[in-house]
Every structure is written in C-alpha cells, then in structure tokens.
Amino acid sequence: MPAGYLIAQVDVKDAEQYETYKAGTPAAIAKYDGEFIVRGGQFEAVEGAPPLGRVVVVKFPSYARALEFYRSDDYKDLLALRLSVSDSRTFIIEGAD
C-alpha cells in the first residue's frame, strides 16, 4: 500500500504562537503513525516560485491514514491555531512506494 504524504508550505505570521503549534504536532502525528520527513530547513527554489516560507512533509502509512490525521479531533485545535497564525498551502498526496 502506498504511503500518504501531508505537504505544507507555511508563511508564519506569529512566530510565538506558531511555536505552540509546533510543540503540539509531534504527538498528534505519531498517534496516526506519521513521521516528519521535512520540518522547515534550508531550501533553494530551483524552478518556479519559491514556497511560501516553511515547508513541512509528513509521511503516513497510507493516504487514508494521512486524511484521518488531518480530519481528526486530535489535530483540529492545532489546525485552528495554525490557521490563525499563518497562511498556508497544504495538501495530501499518495506516494509512489
């Protein structure tokens, strides 16, 4: 079964509140068998427009599990916090593996 990936580009507007979001996400992601592949870090846009700012990639065992996490009660308050302190582009995609 192919993995599922949550991919987000995040333009943080309130760094202090975003730190609260970051502190809460590892436990929620782990509960759905997810793992961070990319969590910020250095990047260079080599084609097209650069990402919004911060790039995050989380791998889940399946596409369905990634959607389950994103739509979960475990994540809803964290998601509301992130949406209130940042602009983002987020999508979930099925992997090739």
FENWO-V341720 format. One record per backbone hydrogen bond with DSSP energy under -0.5 kcal/mol. CO is the residue of the C=O (numbers start at 1). NH is the residue of the N-H. If there is no record, write none. Layout:
# FENWO-V341720
co;nh
CO;NH
CO;NH
This chain:
# FENWO-V341720
co;nh
2;63
3;95
4;60
5;7
5;93
6;58
7;91
8;56
9;89
10;12
10;54
11;87
14;18
15;19
16;20
17;21
18;22
19;23
20;24
21;24
21;25
22;26
24;28
25;29
26;30
27;31
28;32
29;32
29;34
30;33
35;59
38;57
44;46
54;10
55;40
56;8
57;37
57;38
58;6
59;35
60;4
62;66
63;67
64;68
65;69
66;70
67;71
69;72
72;75
72;76
73;77
75;79
76;80
77;81
78;82
79;83
80;84
81;85
82;85
82;86
85;13
85;14
87;11
89;9
91;7
93;5
